[in-house]
């Protein structure tokens, strides 16, 4: 068995997704506009040439716009930190050569930032697929270990189609030579 066939690594995209970049830009510039408009209504100085702040009284409209702008700015800064830290990103590595399964994810900064789980391949009982339909439908692949412990190994990015989840789960079950449950 060659090295290429002995190791499989699936990259998991965390917060560095297109829509997170998009919404953090939108929220940042929208909240900046609200904050500048609120400050303009207080100082009667026109920071933005398109907005006539003399039509907006500071109390209550300008005050509320400043409040919403500040909250939006804090939200966008938090979002940018999540993107920078890539929370939830990582990989799943299945290594037949060493007989190990490694699940790695990035978390929030601190002593537990690196989430690194290693399991022996002999402890894997099955690959389980869970499908929930409805308003918030979810399709998740679990790694079921001895002792009925289930570890989710799918990412949180875009939801996979039924065909994609079937292909990924069956390919992984064949690679690990374990049973496939839930389909």
Backbone as numpy.savetxt, mean C-alpha at the origin, in Angstrom:
# Nx Ny Nz CAx CAy CAz Cx Cy Cz
18.86 -28.99 -10.71 18.00 -27.80 -10.71 18.90 -26.56 -10.71
18.64 -25.67 -11.62 19.44 -24.45 -11.72 18.96 -23.42 -10.71
19.78 -22.40 -10.50 19.41 -21.33 -9.56 18.15 -20.61 -9.99
17.96 -20.44 -11.31 16.77 -19.73 -11.80 15.49 -20.46 -11.43
15.55 -21.80 -11.45 14.36 -22.59 -11.14 14.21 -22.85 -9.65
15.23 -22.58 -8.86 15.20 -22.88 -7.44 14.70 -21.72 -6.59
14.71 -20.51 -7.15 14.32 -19.34 -6.37 13.26 -18.56 -7.13
12.18 -18.26 -6.45 11.13 -17.39 -7.01 10.96 -16.21 -6.07
10.95 -15.03 -6.68 10.78 -13.81 -5.89 9.67 -12.99 -6.52
8.67 -12.65 -5.71 7.55 -11.83 -6.15 7.66 -10.47 -5.45
7.79 -9.42 -6.23 7.91 -8.06 -5.69 6.51 -7.56 -5.31
6.40 -6.98 -4.13 5.15 -6.41 -3.63 5.30 -4.90 -3.62
4.42 -4.22 -4.35 4.45 -2.76 -4.39 3.72 -2.23 -3.16
4.36 -1.35 -2.46 3.74 -0.77 -1.26 3.01 0.52 -1.60
3.40 1.59 -0.97 2.75 2.88 -1.15 3.21 3.61 -2.41
4.20 3.10 -3.09 4.70 3.78 -4.28 3.91 3.36 -5.52
2.64 3.68 -5.48 1.74 3.41 -6.60 1.36 4.74 -7.24
0.98 4.67 -8.52 0.67 5.87 -9.28 -0.40 6.72 -8.59
-1.48 6.08 -8.13 -2.57 6.85 -7.54 -2.18 7.51 -6.23
-1.26 6.96 -5.48 -0.79 7.63 -4.27 -0.01 8.89 -4.61
0.81 8.82 -5.66 1.50 10.02 -6.11 0.48 11.06 -6.59
-0.47 10.60 -7.39 -1.49 11.49 -7.94 -2.26 12.21 -6.84
-2.81 11.44 -5.88 -3.63 12.05 -4.84 -2.82 12.91 -3.87
-1.58 12.55 -3.63 -0.77 13.40 -2.76 -0.48 14.74 -3.42
-0.26 14.76 -4.75 -0.12 16.03 -5.47 -1.41 16.84 -5.43
-2.53 16.20 -5.72 -3.83 16.89 -5.75 -4.16 17.48 -4.39
-4.01 16.67 -3.34 -4.32 17.16 -1.99 -3.37 18.27 -1.58
-2.08 18.14 -1.93 -1.11 19.17 -1.57 -1.48 20.51 -2.20
-1.68 20.53 -3.52 -1.95 21.80 -4.19 -3.34 22.35 -3.85
-4.32 21.47 -3.67 -5.66 21.92 -3.25 -5.64 22.55 -1.87
-4.97 21.88 -0.94 -4.91 22.42 0.43 -4.06 23.68 0.49
-3.03 23.76 -0.34 -2.21 24.97 -0.40 -3.06 26.16 -0.88
-3.91 25.90 -1.87 -4.82 26.95 -2.34 -5.79 27.40 -1.26
-6.33 26.45 -0.50 -7.24 26.80 0.60 -6.51 27.61 1.66
-5.30 27.18 2.03 -4.55 27.87 3.07 -4.17 29.29 2.63
-3.71 29.45 1.41 -3.33 30.78 0.91 -4.55 31.69 0.84
-5.70 31.13 0.42 -6.92 31.93 0.36 -7.36 32.37 1.75
-7.26 31.48 2.72 -7.61 31.83 4.09 -6.70 32.90 4.66
-5.41 32.78 4.40 -4.45 33.79 4.87 -4.69 35.12 4.14
-4.99 35.06 2.85 -5.28 36.28 2.07 -6.50 37.00 2.61
-7.52 36.25 3.02 -8.72 36.90 3.55 -8.43 37.58 4.89
-7.45 37.10 5.63 -7.09 37.71 6.90 -6.24 38.96 6.68
-5.25 38.87 5.79 -4.31 39.98 5.61 -4.76 40.99 4.56
-5.79 40.66 3.78 -6.25 41.48 2.65 -5.14 41.75 1.64
-4.21 40.82 1.55 -3.13 40.88 0.56 -3.36 39.75 -0.43
-3.26 40.00 -1.72 -3.54 38.99 -2.74 -2.28 38.18 -3.04
-2.22 36.97 -2.48 -1.11 36.07 -2.78 -1.30 35.39 -4.13
-2.55 35.11 -4.47 -2.86 34.48 -5.76 -3.64 35.48 -6.62
-3.19 35.74 -7.83 -3.84 36.77 -8.65 -5.26 36.40 -9.09
-5.60 35.13 -9.16 -6.92 34.72 -9.65 -8.00 34.76 -8.57
-7.58 34.77 -7.32 -8.54 34.72 -6.22 -8.69 36.11 -5.60
-9.90 36.61 -5.60 -10.18 37.91 -4.99 -10.60 37.67 -3.54
-9.66 37.83 -2.64 -9.93 37.52 -1.24 -10.77 38.59 -0.55
-10.98 39.76 -1.18 -11.83 40.76 -0.52 -13.28 40.31 -0.52
-13.64 39.34 -1.36 -15.00 38.79 -1.36 -15.20 37.74 -0.28
-14.12 37.36 0.38 -14.19 36.32 1.41 -13.87 36.98 2.75
-14.83 36.94 3.67 -14.56 37.47 5.01 -13.79 36.42 5.81
-12.89 36.91 6.67 -12.05 35.97 7.40 -12.87 35.10 8.34
-13.84 35.70 9.00 -14.66 34.91 9.92 -16.03 34.73 9.32
-16.52 33.59 9.03 -16.03 32.24 9.27 -15.36 31.59 8.05
-15.56 32.14 6.82 -15.05 31.45 5.63 -13.53 31.35 5.58
-12.83 32.43 5.79 -11.37 32.42 5.73 -10.75 31.54 6.79
-11.34 31.58 7.99 -10.85 30.74 9.09 -11.03 29.26 8.75
-12.20 28.92 8.22 -12.45 27.53 7.84 -11.55 27.09 6.69
-11.33 27.97 5.72 -10.45 27.62 4.61 -9.02 27.41 5.10
-8.59 28.23 6.06 -7.25 28.05 6.64 -7.16 26.72 7.38
-8.22 26.39 8.12 -8.26 25.13 8.87 -8.20 23.93 7.92
-9.07 23.93 6.89 -9.08 22.83 5.93 -7.77 22.77 5.15
-7.21 23.91 4.81 -5.93 23.93 4.12 -4.81 23.34 4.97
-4.80 23.68 6.26 -3.79 23.13 7.17 -3.94 21.62 7.31
-5.18 21.15 7.47 -5.40 19.70 7.58 -4.99 18.98 6.30
-5.35 19.54 5.16 -4.97 18.93 3.89 -3.48 18.89 3.69
-2.80 19.95 4.10 -1.35 20.01 4.00 -0.71 18.92 4.88
-1.21 18.77 6.10 -0.70 17.71 6.98 -0.95 16.32 6.39
-2.14 16.13 5.80 -2.46 14.85 5.18 -1.52 14.56 4.01
-1.27 15.55 3.18 -0.38 15.33 2.03 1.05 15.08 2.49
1.50 15.75 3.52 2.85 15.50 4.05 2.95 14.06 4.58
1.92 13.62 5.30 1.88 12.24 5.79 1.92 11.26 4.61
1.16 11.55 3.57 1.12 10.71 2.39 2.49 10.64 1.72
3.17 11.79 1.63 4.50 11.80 1.04 5.50 11.00 1.88
5.37 11.03 3.20 6.23 10.21 4.05 5.97 8.73 3.81
4.70 8.34 3.67 4.38 6.94 3.39 5.00 6.49 2.07
4.94 7.37 1.07 5.54 7.05 -0.23 7.05 6.95 -0.09
7.67 7.88 0.61 9.12 7.88 0.79 9.58 6.62 1.53
8.85 6.23 2.60 9.20 5.05 3.37 8.79 3.75 2.67
7.93 3.84 1.67 7.40 2.68 0.93 6.78 1.65 1.88
5.92 2.10 2.73 5.25 1.24 3.70 4.45 0.17 2.96
4.63 -1.07 3.34 3.92 -2.19 2.73 4.66 -2.82 1.56
5.71 -2.18 1.09 6.48 -2.72 -0.03 7.43 -3.81 0.45
7.81 -4.67 -0.45 8.74 -5.73 -0.11 8.73 -6.83 -1.14
8.89 -8.07 -0.66 8.91 -9.21 -1.58 8.57 -10.49 -0.84
8.18 -11.49 -1.62 8.01 -12.86 -1.14 9.04 -13.70 -1.89
9.89 -14.39 -1.16 10.92 -15.20 -1.79 10.75 -16.66 -1.38
10.70 -17.51 -2.39 10.58 -18.94 -2.17 11.86 -19.59 -2.71
12.69 -20.09 -1.80 14.02 -20.58 -2.13 14.10 -22.08 -1.87
14.02 -22.87 -2.95 14.11 -24.33 -2.81 15.53 -24.77 -2.48
16.52 -23.99 -2.91 17.92 -24.35 -2.68 18.22 -24.39 -1.19
17.76 -23.36 -0.46 17.98 -23.30 0.99 16.82 -23.89 1.77
15.69 -24.15 1.11 14.52 -24.70 1.79 13.80 -23.68 2.65
13.86 -22.39 2.25 13.27 -21.32 3.06 12.26 -20.50 2.27
11.30 -19.99 3.00 10.35 -19.01 2.48 10.59 -17.74 3.27
10.81 -16.64 2.55 11.08 -15.36 3.22 10.04 -14.35 2.77
9.37 -13.76 3.73 8.38 -12.71 3.47 8.91 -11.44 4.10
9.19 -10.46 3.26 9.80 -9.21 3.73 8.90 -8.04 3.36
8.64 -7.15 4.33 7.88 -5.93 4.09 8.53 -4.78 4.85
8.37 -3.58 4.28 8.79 -2.36 4.96 7.61 -1.84 5.77
7.87 -1.41 7.00 6.84 -0.84 7.85 7.14 0.61 8.15
6.52 1.12 9.19 6.77 2.49 9.63 8.14 2.56 10.31
8.79 3.73 10.29 10.10 3.85 10.94 10.03 3.52 12.43
11.08 2.95 12.89 11.18 2.54 14.28 11.93 1.23 14.36
11.88 0.61 15.52 12.65 -0.62 15.69 12.06 -1.79 14.92
10.78 -1.72 14.55 10.14 -2.79 13.79 9.90 -2.40 12.33
10.74 -1.54 11.78 10.55 -1.09 10.40 10.67 -2.24 9.40
11.62 -3.10 9.63 11.83 -4.24 8.73 11.05 -5.44 9.25
10.09 -5.88 8.47 9.32 -7.07 8.82 9.87 -8.19 7.96
10.57 -9.10 8.58 11.27 -10.16 7.86 10.90 -11.50 8.48
10.03 -12.24 7.80 9.58 -13.53 8.29 10.22 -14.63 7.47
10.82 -15.61 8.13 11.43 -16.75 7.45 10.82 -18.04 7.98
10.46 -18.92 7.06 9.86 -20.20 7.42 10.53 -21.30 6.62
10.54 -22.47 7.19 11.06 -23.64 6.50 10.00 -24.12 5.52
10.42 -24.55 4.33 9.46 -25.01 3.33 8.72 -26.26 3.78
9.33 -27.02 4.68 8.68 -28.23 5.19 7.45 -27.89 6.04
7.38 -26.66 6.54 6.26 -26.25 7.38 5.05 -25.79 6.58
5.18 -25.68 5.27 4.07 -25.22 4.43 3.14 -26.40 4.14
1.87 -26.22 4.50 0.87 -27.26 4.24 0.15 -27.03 2.92
-0.19 -25.76 2.63 -0.98 -25.49 1.43 -0.90 -24.02 1.06
-1.37 -23.74 -0.15 -1.62 -22.38 -0.61 -3.13 -22.23 -0.60
-3.62 -21.22 0.09 -5.07 -21.03 0.22 -5.46 -19.73 -0.48
-6.54 -19.80 -1.23 -7.07 -18.63 -1.91 -8.41 -18.30 -1.27
-8.57 -17.04 -0.89 -9.83 -16.60 -0.29 -10.44 -15.52 -1.18
-11.66 -15.75 -1.61 -12.38 -14.82 -2.46 -13.61 -14.33 -1.71
-13.73 -13.03 -1.52 -14.93 -12.45 -0.92 -15.54 -11.50 -1.94
-16.79 -11.71 -2.22 -17.50 -10.88 -3.20 -18.32 -9.84 -2.46
-18.72 -8.81 -3.17 -19.54 -7.77 -2.58 -19.01 -6.40 -2.92
-19.39 -5.43 -2.11 -19.00 -4.05 -2.35 -17.48 -3.87 -2.25
-16.88 -4.49 -1.25 -15.43 -4.43 -1.07 -14.86 -5.83 -1.29
-14.90 -6.29 -2.53 -14.44 -7.64 -2.81 -12.92 -7.73 -2.67
-12.48 -8.87 -2.14 -11.06 -9.10 -1.94 -10.68 -10.47 -2.46
-9.50 -10.55 -3.01 -8.95 -11.81 -3.49 -7.55 -11.91 -2.90
-7.37 -12.84 -1.98 -6.12 -12.93 -1.23 -5.56 -14.34 -1.31
-4.25 -14.43 -1.48 -3.55 -15.71 -1.43 -2.85 -15.79 -0.08
-3.07 -16.92 0.61 -2.46 -17.15 1.92 -1.48 -18.31 1.83
-0.44 -18.23 2.62 0.50 -19.31 2.81 0.08 -19.99 4.11
-0.45 -21.23 4.01 -0.91 -21.91 5.23 0.20 -22.82 5.76
0.57 -22.56 7.01 1.65 -23.30 7.65 1.07 -24.33 8.61
1.92 -25.21 9.08 1.49 -26.20 10.09 0.99 -25.45 11.31
-0.03 -25.97 11.93 -0.64 -25.29 13.05 -1.74 -24.34 12.61
-2.16 -24.44 11.35 -3.25 -23.65 10.76 -2.98 -22.15 10.74
-1.73 -21.74 10.79 -1.38 -20.31 10.69 -1.41 -19.92 9.22
-2.09 -18.81 8.93 -2.21 -18.34 7.55 -1.58 -16.96 7.43
-0.69 -16.81 6.45 0.00 -15.54 6.22 -0.37 -15.03 4.83
-0.96 -13.81 4.75 -1.29 -13.28 3.43 -0.02 -12.91 2.67
0.02 -13.26 1.38 1.23 -12.98 0.60 0.92 -12.12 -0.62
-0.31 -11.67 -0.77 -0.61 -10.77 -1.89 -0.45 -9.33 -1.44
-0.18 -8.46 -2.39 0.00 -7.04 -2.10 -1.32 -6.32 -1.96
-1.24 -5.03 -1.65 -2.44 -4.23 -1.46 -2.71 -3.31 -2.64
-1.92 -3.49 -3.70 -2.10 -2.59 -4.84 -3.42 -2.87 -5.54
-3.45 -2.93 -6.82 -4.71 -3.14 -7.53 -5.21 -4.56 -7.30
-6.54 -4.73 -7.21 -7.06 -6.08 -7.02 -6.83 -6.94 -8.26
-6.42 -8.16 -8.03 -6.15 -9.08 -9.12 -7.45 -9.65 -9.67
-7.47 -9.96 -10.95 -8.63 -10.61 -11.54 -8.66 -12.06 -11.06
-9.81 -12.69 -11.25 -9.95 -14.07 -10.83 -8.96 -14.97 -11.57
-8.75 -14.71 -12.85 -7.81 -15.51 -13.63 -6.38 -15.31 -13.13
-6.00 -14.06 -12.83 -4.65 -13.79 -12.33 -4.40 -14.45 -10.98
-5.40 -14.40 -10.11 -5.22 -15.00 -8.78 -5.14 -16.52 -8.89
-5.94 -17.11 -9.79 -5.87 -18.56 -10.01 -4.50 -18.97 -10.55
-4.02 -18.23 -11.56 -2.72 -18.56 -12.16 -1.59 -18.42 -11.15
-1.60 -17.32 -10.40 -0.53 -17.09 -9.43 -0.54 -18.15 -8.34
-1.72 -18.47 -7.82 -1.82 -19.45 -6.74 -1.45 -20.85 -7.23
-1.92 -21.25 -8.41 -1.60 -22.59 -8.90 -0.12 -22.71 -9.26
0.46 -21.66 -9.82 1.89 -21.66 -10.13 2.72 -21.81 -8.86
2.33 -21.09 -7.81 3.05 -21.17 -6.54 2.87 -22.53 -5.88
1.66 -23.07 -5.93 1.42 -24.40 -5.34 2.21 -25.47 -6.08
2.30 -25.37 -7.41 3.10 -26.32 -8.18 4.58 -26.18 -7.85
5.05 -24.96 -7.72 6.46 -24.72 -7.40 6.82 -25.30 -6.03
5.93 -25.08 -5.04 6.19 -25.56 -3.68 5.79 -27.01 -3.48
5.06 -27.58 -4.46 4.56 -28.96 -4.40 3.69 -29.18 -3.18
2.71 -28.25 -3.01 1.72 -28.37 -1.94 0.34 -28.26 -2.56
-0.67 -28.54 -1.77 -2.04 -28.48 -2.29 -2.53 -27.04 -2.39
-3.54 -26.86 -3.21 -4.16 -25.55 -3.43 -5.58 -25.63 -2.89
-5.93 -24.72 -2.00 -7.25 -24.74 -1.37 -8.01 -23.47 -1.71
-9.33 -23.59 -1.76 -10.19 -22.42 -1.88 -10.67 -22.13 -3.28
-10.23 -22.84 -4.29 -10.71 -22.58 -5.65 -11.65 -23.67 -6.09
